Amino acid sequence: MNKETHLSEVLLDSVRRTVALPRIASEPVAVNRAAKAIRDRWPDVAGRDLPGDPEDIVRGLLARIERDDWRDCYWSDLCDGIRAIGDTRKSFWKQTQYRPVLDLLFQEVRRGEQPIFIAAAARAYVDSWDRDSTFTVELGHRLLQRKTVPQDWFHELATTYALFNPDEVVGRLRAALIESDSPYETIRGLGMPAPHGLSLMQEVHRDFIRHLDRRLQAGDVEAYRLLLDWIAPEGREPMLTGAGEAIAAMLTPWIEQEPPAEVRDLLEHRLVEAFQDPRILRAGAWGACSRISERASDVMLRWLTGKTIRTFFRIIDQVAGSHMWKDRGPFWLDRLEKGYIQEAWFALSPLGETVANRLDAESRGEISLAWAENKSRNSSDKEKCLLFVKDSGLWIVEGSHNFKVHIFSRDSGDPVAPYQEAYDCDEIRRTQRDRRNVEAIVHRGPWQYKVGRRIAEWSK
């Protein structure tokens, strides 16, 4: 390939020698419409995984340049090349040895004659975006200056939202999020292949959170709804990378105070629904939130503790609503309100699970709590529902029907592990028979006084 010949001409000439291509209109309306429908249905299709190691792809192109050998080279190889050389982990574009590859690819971007290659270059720009990167700046400049402007997924993003201007694109996309009633669908509707993607969209995400911060601090429920609709859009997979930052931003204002009831209910429901119960899933978004601020994640644990206990009593009212149970609910709720109880978990009988699922359906997912199963083998035990609370640092098991209050001292070895999937009533009783410093108290006479006294003694 001599200096006067562009790679696009070499590849096109190779195709001409093997295939007679039909002539098509410069703007094939039907094809564009079909392509848009595909992108709308499968928005991440342009972001397929590279077929091999990025460095091998870049080295392969360098070898072709050095040998001037373009046999069996296709536009798909160049699409892989532009994405591989911009790999954010290795930054091959910075390495002098690969400069010929970068120059060749940038030359073809500037010419802009192959829509599939320009689309891949635009995706490489989005995926490797860094405001301070010369690769981002140079690639964006060449995409702006290309000779032809195909109507591709990035057309509106480029013309209205300054996609290829690193100094403007973040602010414009953030403004689109703030002004939208449905942030995720707005960005997706603009053609962005992966609204929750990395690099550029992560910077937009962080900017979005920063601009909502004052409203979050003030307890503005619409700001919370907007951010939740962005990280956990209805009918879509929730955000992975970056969700922890958003969760921390929403919970931090309530470390020392309580939010408006509407905000709390919204956060409890939507966050648990999208990212699961943080008591049993410590990784993912909840793990990221804890790394940013452990106190912020503790806010949700505090809320879920109260919600767990109150939900348990709602279920018990319908499962075992006897007179014996009426004094148990107020006792534990009083200890909750006084701040003695730090954690809570419950296990349900088959009937309890039926009631819980019905309550959840009636409240349209308002409960959104995980729970364990009562897997007892004894027929009378199968009917029981169990409440596990951590009170003053001690684990305690309360139960429905005639189940005793089991209190485990600090040095009892924590035989009742919280947040398990299933429990057996007889195994819990056996701990009281087999271990010291485990006490079982019957719900008779001044049982509340006995329980409170034992907790006070063992928690010192």
C-alpha positions as CSV (number, residue, x, y, z in Angstrom):
1,M,0.0,0.0,0.0
2,N,1.7,3.2,-1.1
3,K,1.4,6.5,0.7
4,E,-1.2,7.8,-1.8
5,T,-3.5,4.9,-1.3
6,H,-5.9,4.7,1.6
7,L,-6.6,1.5,3.4
8,S,-10.3,1.9,2.7
9,E,-9.5,1.8,-1.1
10,V,-7.3,-1.3,-0.7
11,L,-10.1,-3.1,1.2
12,L,-12.8,-1.9,-1.2
13,D,-10.7,-3.0,-4.2
14,S,-10.3,-6.5,-2.6
15,V,-14.0,-6.7,-2.3
16,R,-14.6,-5.6,-5.9
17,R,-12.4,-8.4,-7.2
18,T,-14.5,-11.0,-5.4
19,V,-18.0,-9.7,-5.1
20,A,-20.3,-7.7,-7.3
21,L,-22.0,-5.3,-5.0
22,P,-25.4,-3.8,-5.9
23,R,-25.7,-0.1,-5.9
24,I,-27.9,1.3,-3.1
25,A,-29.2,4.8,-2.3
26,S,-26.9,6.9,-0.2
27,E,-29.6,7.0,2.5
28,P,-31.4,3.7,2.5
29,V,-34.4,4.6,4.6
30,A,-35.8,1.1,5.0
31,V,-32.4,-0.3,6.0
32,N,-31.8,2.6,8.5
33,R,-35.2,2.0,10.0
34,A,-34.5,-1.7,10.4
35,A,-31.1,-1.1,11.9
36,K,-32.7,1.3,14.4
37,A,-35.2,-1.3,15.4
38,I,-32.4,-3.8,16.0
39,R,-30.5,-1.3,18.1
40,D,-33.6,-0.5,20.1
41,R,-34.3,-4.2,20.8
42,W,-30.6,-5.1,21.5
43,P,-28.9,-1.8,22.5
44,D,-25.6,-3.4,23.4
45,V,-25.0,-5.3,20.1
46,A,-22.2,-2.8,19.1
47,G,-20.4,-3.7,22.3
48,R,-19.8,-7.3,21.6
49,D,-16.7,-8.8,23.2
50,L,-13.5,-8.6,21.2
51,P,-12.6,-11.9,19.5
52,G,-9.2,-12.2,21.2
53,D,-6.7,-10.5,23.4
54,P,-6.6,-6.7,22.6
55,E,-2.8,-6.7,22.4
56,D,-2.8,-9.6,19.9
57,I,-5.3,-7.6,17.7
58,V,-3.1,-4.5,17.8
59,R,0.0,-6.5,17.1
60,G,-1.7,-8.2,14.2
61,L,-2.5,-4.9,12.6
62,L,1.1,-3.6,13.2
63,A,2.4,-6.7,11.4
64,R,0.2,-6.1,8.4
65,I,1.4,-2.5,8.2
66,E,5.1,-3.6,8.4
67,R,4.6,-6.2,5.7
68,D,2.1,-4.2,3.7
69,D,0.0,-7.3,3.6
70,W,-3.8,-6.8,3.5
71,R,-4.9,-10.2,2.2
72,D,-8.0,-11.5,4.1
73,C,-8.3,-8.3,6.1
74,Y,-11.8,-7.0,6.6
75,W,-13.5,-4.0,8.0
76,S,-14.5,-6.1,11.1
77,D,-10.7,-6.4,11.8
78,L,-10.4,-2.7,11.8
79,C,-13.4,-2.4,14.0
80,D,-11.8,-4.7,16.5
81,G,-8.5,-2.7,16.1
82,I,-9.9,0.7,16.9
83,R,-11.6,-0.7,20.1
84,A,-8.5,-2.7,21.1
85,I,-6.0,0.1,20.8
86,G,-8.2,2.2,23.0
87,D,-8.4,-0.5,25.7
88,T,-8.5,1.5,29.0
89,R,-6.4,-1.1,30.9
90,K,-3.4,-1.2,28.6
91,S,-3.7,2.1,26.7
92,F,-1.8,0.8,23.6
93,W,-2.3,4.1,22.0
94,K,0.3,5.6,24.3
95,Q,3.0,3.1,23.2
96,T,5.3,4.4,20.5
97,Q,5.6,1.0,18.8
98,Y,1.9,1.0,18.0
99,R,1.8,4.6,16.7
100,P,1.6,3.4,13.0
101,V,-1.6,1.4,13.9
102,L,-3.1,4.5,15.6
103,D,-2.2,6.7,12.7
104,L,-3.7,4.3,10.2
105,L,-7.0,3.9,12.1
106,F,-7.3,7.6,12.7
107,Q,-6.8,8.3,9.0
108,E,-9.8,6.0,8.2
109,V,-11.9,7.7,10.9
110,R,-11.2,11.0,9.3
111,R,-12.2,9.7,5.9
112,G,-15.4,8.3,7.4
113,E,-16.4,6.3,4.4
114,Q,-17.4,3.0,6.1
115,P,-20.3,3.4,8.5
116,I,-19.6,0.1,10.3
117,F,-16.1,1.3,11.1
118,I,-17.2,4.7,12.2
119,A,-19.8,3.2,14.5
120,A,-17.0,1.0,16.0
121,A,-14.8,4.1,16.4
122,A,-17.6,5.9,18.1
123,R,-18.1,3.0,20.5
124,A,-14.4,2.9,21.2
125,Y,-14.6,6.6,22.0
126,V,-17.5,6.1,24.5
127,D,-15.9,3.0,26.1
128,S,-12.5,4.5,26.6
129,W,-13.6,8.0,27.3
130,D,-11.4,10.1,29.6
131,R,-11.6,13.9,29.6
132,D,-7.8,14.1,30.1
133,S,-6.9,11.4,27.5
134,T,-5.3,12.5,24.2
135,F,-6.8,9.4,22.7
136,T,-10.3,10.6,23.6
137,V,-9.5,14.2,22.4
138,E,-7.9,13.1,19.1
139,L,-10.5,10.4,18.3
140,G,-13.4,12.8,19.1
141,H,-11.8,15.5,16.9
142,R,-11.5,13.1,14.0
143,L,-15.0,11.8,14.4
144,L,-16.2,15.4,14.3
145,Q,-14.1,16.2,11.2
146,R,-14.9,13.1,9.1
147,K,-15.9,13.6,5.5
148,T,-19.2,11.7,5.6
149,V,-21.8,11.7,8.3
150,P,-23.8,8.4,8.3
151,Q,-27.0,8.2,10.2
152,D,-25.9,5.9,13.0
153,W,-26.7,5.3,16.6
154,F,-24.6,8.3,17.7
155,H,-26.0,10.8,15.2
156,E,-28.3,12.6,17.7
157,L,-25.8,12.3,20.5
158,A,-23.2,13.9,18.3
159,T,-25.4,16.7,17.0
160,T,-27.5,17.6,20.0
161,Y,-25.4,16.4,23.0
162,A,-21.8,17.1,21.7
163,L,-20.8,13.5,22.1
164,F,-17.4,14.1,20.5
165,N,-16.6,17.2,22.5
166,P,-15.1,16.0,25.8
167,D,-15.6,19.4,27.4
168,E,-19.3,19.5,26.8
169,V,-20.8,16.0,26.5
170,V,-20.9,15.1,30.2
171,G,-22.8,18.3,31.2
172,R,-25.3,17.9,28.3
173,L,-26.1,14.3,29.1
174,R,-26.4,15.0,32.8
175,A,-28.8,17.8,32.0
176,A,-30.8,15.3,29.9
177,L,-31.0,13.0,32.9
178,I,-32.1,15.7,35.3
179,E,-34.8,17.0,33.0
180,S,-36.2,13.6,32.2
181,D,-39.1,11.7,33.7
182,S,-37.4,8.5,32.8
183,P,-33.6,8.9,32.8
184,Y,-32.5,5.5,31.7
185,E,-35.0,5.3,28.8
186,T,-34.0,8.9,27.8
187,I,-30.4,7.9,27.4
188,R,-31.3,4.7,25.7
189,G,-33.6,6.5,23.4
190,L,-30.8,8.8,22.3
191,G,-29.0,5.7,20.9
192,M,-26.4,5.2,23.6
193,P,-25.6,1.5,23.3
194,A,-25.1,1.0,27.1
195,P,-26.6,3.7,29.3
196,H,-25.0,2.0,32.4
197,G,-21.7,1.5,30.6
198,L,-18.2,2.4,31.7
199,S,-16.0,5.4,31.1
200,L,-18.1,8.2,29.6
201,M,-21.4,7.0,31.2
202,Q,-19.8,6.5,34.5
203,E,-18.6,10.1,34.5
204,V,-22.1,11.2,33.5
205,H,-23.4,9.1,36.4
206,R,-21.1,10.7,38.9
207,D,-22.0,14.2,37.6
208,F,-25.7,13.3,37.9
209,I,-25.3,12.4,41.6
210,R,-23.3,15.5,42.3
211,H,-26.0,17.7,40.9
212,L,-28.7,15.9,42.8
213,D,-26.8,16.1,46.1
214,R,-28.5,19.2,47.6
215,R,-32.0,17.8,46.8
216,L,-31.1,14.5,48.3
217,Q,-29.9,16.2,51.5
218,A,-33.1,18.1,51.6
219,G,-35.2,14.9,51.4
220,D,-36.7,15.8,48.0
221,V,-38.6,12.6,47.1
222,E,-38.6,13.4,43.4
223,A,-34.8,13.6,43.4
224,Y,-34.7,10.1,45.0
225,R,-37.2,8.8,42.5
226,L,-35.2,10.2,39.6
227,L,-31.9,8.6,40.8
228,L,-33.6,5.3,41.5
229,D,-35.2,5.3,38.1
230,W,-31.7,5.8,36.7
231,I,-29.9,3.0,38.6
232,A,-32.8,0.6,38.8
233,P,-35.1,1.3,35.8
234,E,-38.4,-0.7,35.8
235,G,-38.2,-3.7,33.5
236,R,-34.4,-3.4,33.1
237,E,-31.4,-4.9,34.8
238,P,-30.1,-2.6,37.6
239,M,-26.8,-0.8,37.3
240,L,-23.8,-2.7,38.4
241,T,-20.7,-0.4,38.3
242,G,-21.5,2.9,40.0
243,A,-24.7,1.8,41.9
244,G,-22.8,1.8,45.2
245,E,-22.0,5.5,44.8
246,A,-25.7,6.3,44.2
247,I,-26.8,4.2,47.2
248,A,-24.3,5.9,49.5
249,A,-25.4,9.3,48.3
250,M,-29.1,8.4,49.0
251,L,-28.4,7.0,52.5
252,T,-25.7,9.3,53.8
253,P,-28.1,12.2,54.7
254,W,-29.9,9.9,57.1
255,I,-27.0,8.6,59.2
256,E,-27.9,10.9,62.1
257,Q,-31.6,11.6,61.4
258,E,-34.7,10.0,59.9
259,P,-35.9,10.9,56.4
260,P,-39.5,11.8,55.5
261,A,-41.6,8.7,55.6
262,E,-42.2,8.7,51.8
263,V,-38.4,8.8,51.1
264,R,-37.7,6.0,53.6
265,D,-40.5,3.8,52.2
266,L,-39.3,4.4,48.6
267,L,-35.6,3.6,49.4
268,E,-36.5,0.5,51.4
269,H,-38.7,-0.9,48.7
270,R,-36.7,0.0,45.6
271,L,-33.2,-0.7,46.8
272,V,-34.0,-4.1,48.2
273,E,-36.1,-5.0,45.2
274,A,-33.3,-4.1,42.8
275,F,-30.1,-5.0,44.7
276,Q,-31.5,-7.6,47.2
277,D,-31.4,-7.7,51.0
278,P,-28.0,-6.3,52.1
279,R,-28.1,-8.6,55.1
280,I,-27.7,-11.7,52.9
281,L,-26.0,-10.2,49.9
282,R,-22.9,-8.3,51.2
283,A,-21.3,-8.0,47.8
284,G,-22.3,-6.2,44.6
285,A,-23.8,-2.7,45.0
286,W,-24.1,-3.1,48.8
287,G,-20.4,-4.0,49.1
288,A,-19.5,-1.0,47.0
289,C,-21.7,1.2,49.2
290,S,-20.0,-0.1,52.3
291,R,-16.5,0.6,50.9
292,I,-17.6,4.2,50.3
293,S,-19.3,4.6,53.6
294,E,-20.0,1.8,56.1
295,R,-22.2,4.1,58.1
296,A,-24.4,4.8,55.0
297,S,-25.0,1.0,54.5
298,D,-25.7,0.7,58.2
299,V,-28.7,3.1,57.6
300,M,-30.4,0.5,55.5
301,L,-29.6,-2.3,58.0
302,R,-31.2,-0.1,60.7
303,W,-34.3,0.4,58.7
304,L,-34.6,-3.2,57.7
305,T,-34.3,-4.3,61.3
306,G,-37.5,-2.3,62.2
307,K,-39.2,-3.3,59.0
308,T,-38.4,-7.0,59.6
309,I,-39.9,-6.9,63.2
310,R,-43.0,-5.0,62.2
311,T,-43.5,-7.3,59.1
312,F,-43.1,-10.4,61.3
313,F,-45.8,-9.3,63.6
314,R,-48.2,-8.5,60.7
315,I,-47.7,-12.0,59.5
316,I,-48.0,-13.5,63.0
317,D,-51.3,-11.7,63.5
318,Q,-52.8,-13.9,60.7
319,V,-50.8,-17.1,61.4
320,A,-51.1,-17.3,65.2
321,G,-53.2,-14.4,66.4
322,S,-53.8,-15.8,69.9
323,H,-54.0,-13.9,73.2
324,M,-50.6,-15.3,74.2
325,W,-49.0,-13.5,71.3
326,K,-50.4,-10.1,72.1
327,D,-47.9,-9.2,74.7
328,R,-44.9,-10.3,72.7
329,G,-45.2,-7.8,69.9
330,P,-45.3,-4.7,72.2
331,F,-42.3,-6.0,74.2
332,W,-40.0,-6.4,71.2
333,L,-41.2,-3.2,69.5
334,D,-40.5,-1.3,72.7
335,R,-36.9,-2.6,72.8
336,L,-36.6,-1.7,69.1
337,E,-37.8,1.9,69.7
338,K,-35.4,2.2,72.7
339,G,-32.4,1.2,70.4
340,Y,-31.6,-2.1,72.0
341,I,-32.1,-4.2,68.9
342,Q,-29.5,-3.9,66.1
343,E,-30.5,-6.7,63.7
344,A,-33.5,-8.9,62.9
345,W,-34.3,-11.9,60.8
346,F,-37.2,-14.3,60.6
347,A,-38.1,-17.8,59.5
348,L,-41.7,-18.7,58.4
349,S,-43.8,-21.8,58.4
350,P,-45.5,-22.7,55.1
351,L,-48.7,-20.8,56.2
352,G,-46.5,-17.9,57.2
353,E,-44.9,-17.8,53.8
354,T,-48.3,-17.9,52.2
355,V,-49.4,-14.9,54.3
356,A,-46.1,-13.0,53.6
357,N,-46.4,-13.5,49.8
358,R,-50.1,-12.3,50.0
359,L,-49.2,-9.2,52.0
360,D,-46.4,-8.5,49.6
361,A,-48.7,-8.8,46.6
362,E,-51.4,-6.7,48.2
363,S,-48.8,-4.0,48.9
364,R,-47.3,-4.2,45.4
365,G,-44.0,-5.4,46.7
366,E,-43.9,-3.0,49.6
367,I,-42.5,-5.7,51.9
368,S,-39.5,-6.7,49.6
369,L,-37.8,-8.7,52.4
370,A,-36.0,-12.0,52.3
371,W,-36.7,-14.6,54.9
372,A,-35.8,-18.1,56.0
373,E,-37.9,-21.2,56.0
374,N,-38.9,-23.2,59.0
375,K,-37.8,-26.7,58.0
376,S,-38.7,-28.4,61.3
377,R,-39.6,-32.1,61.0
378,N,-41.8,-32.3,64.1
379,S,-45.5,-31.7,63.1
380,S,-46.2,-29.1,65.8
381,D,-43.0,-27.3,65.1
382,K,-43.8,-26.9,61.4
383,E,-46.5,-24.4,62.3
384,K,-44.2,-22.0,64.1
385,C,-42.6,-18.8,62.9
386,L,-39.3,-17.7,64.4
387,L,-37.9,-14.2,65.0
388,F,-34.2,-13.7,65.4
389,V,-33.0,-10.4,67.0
390,K,-29.6,-9.1,68.0
391,D,-30.4,-7.3,71.2
392,S,-27.6,-5.5,73.1
393,G,-25.1,-7.7,71.3
394,L,-26.9,-11.0,72.1
395,W,-28.7,-13.2,69.7
396,I,-32.2,-14.1,70.8
397,V,-34.8,-16.4,69.2
398,E,-38.5,-15.6,69.8
399,G,-41.2,-17.8,68.3
400,S,-44.9,-18.1,67.7
401,H,-47.3,-20.5,69.5
402,N,-45.6,-22.0,72.5
403,F,-41.9,-21.5,71.5
404,K,-39.8,-20.2,74.3
405,V,-37.6,-17.2,74.2
406,H,-34.0,-18.5,73.7
407,I,-31.2,-16.1,74.8
408,F,-27.6,-16.8,73.8
409,S,-24.8,-15.3,75.8
410,R,-21.7,-13.8,74.1
411,D,-19.6,-16.9,75.0
412,S,-22.2,-19.4,73.8
413,G,-20.4,-19.6,70.5
414,D,-23.3,-18.0,68.5
415,P,-24.9,-21.4,67.8
416,V,-27.8,-19.8,65.9
417,A,-26.3,-18.2,62.9
418,P,-28.4,-15.4,61.4
419,Y,-29.4,-15.0,57.8
420,Q,-29.5,-18.7,57.0
421,E,-32.0,-20.1,54.4
422,A,-33.6,-22.5,56.8
423,Y,-33.9,-23.4,60.5
424,D,-35.2,-26.3,62.6
425,C,-37.0,-25.6,66.0
426,D,-35.6,-28.7,67.6
427,E,-32.0,-27.8,66.7
428,I,-32.5,-24.5,68.5
429,R,-33.9,-26.2,71.5
430,R,-31.0,-28.6,71.5
431,T,-28.5,-25.7,71.9
432,Q,-30.2,-24.9,75.2
433,R,-29.8,-28.5,76.4
434,D,-26.3,-29.0,75.1
435,R,-24.6,-25.7,76.0
436,R,-24.1,-23.5,78.9
437,N,-25.1,-19.8,78.9
438,V,-28.1,-20.4,76.8
439,E,-31.4,-19.8,78.5
440,A,-35.0,-20.6,77.4
441,I,-37.8,-18.6,79.1
442,V,-41.4,-19.5,78.9
443,H,-44.0,-16.8,78.2
444,R,-45.7,-17.0,81.6
445,G,-45.9,-14.6,84.5
446,P,-43.4,-11.7,84.4
447,W,-41.5,-13.2,81.4
448,Q,-40.7,-9.8,80.0
449,Y,-38.9,-8.9,83.3
450,K,-36.9,-12.2,83.2
451,V,-35.9,-11.7,79.5
452,G,-34.9,-8.0,80.1
453,R,-32.9,-9.0,83.3
454,R,-31.0,-11.8,81.5
455,I,-30.1,-9.6,78.5
456,A,-28.9,-6.9,80.9
457,E,-26.7,-9.4,82.8
458,W,-25.2,-11.1,79.8
459,S,-24.7,-8.0,77.7
460,K,-22.3,-6.4,80.2
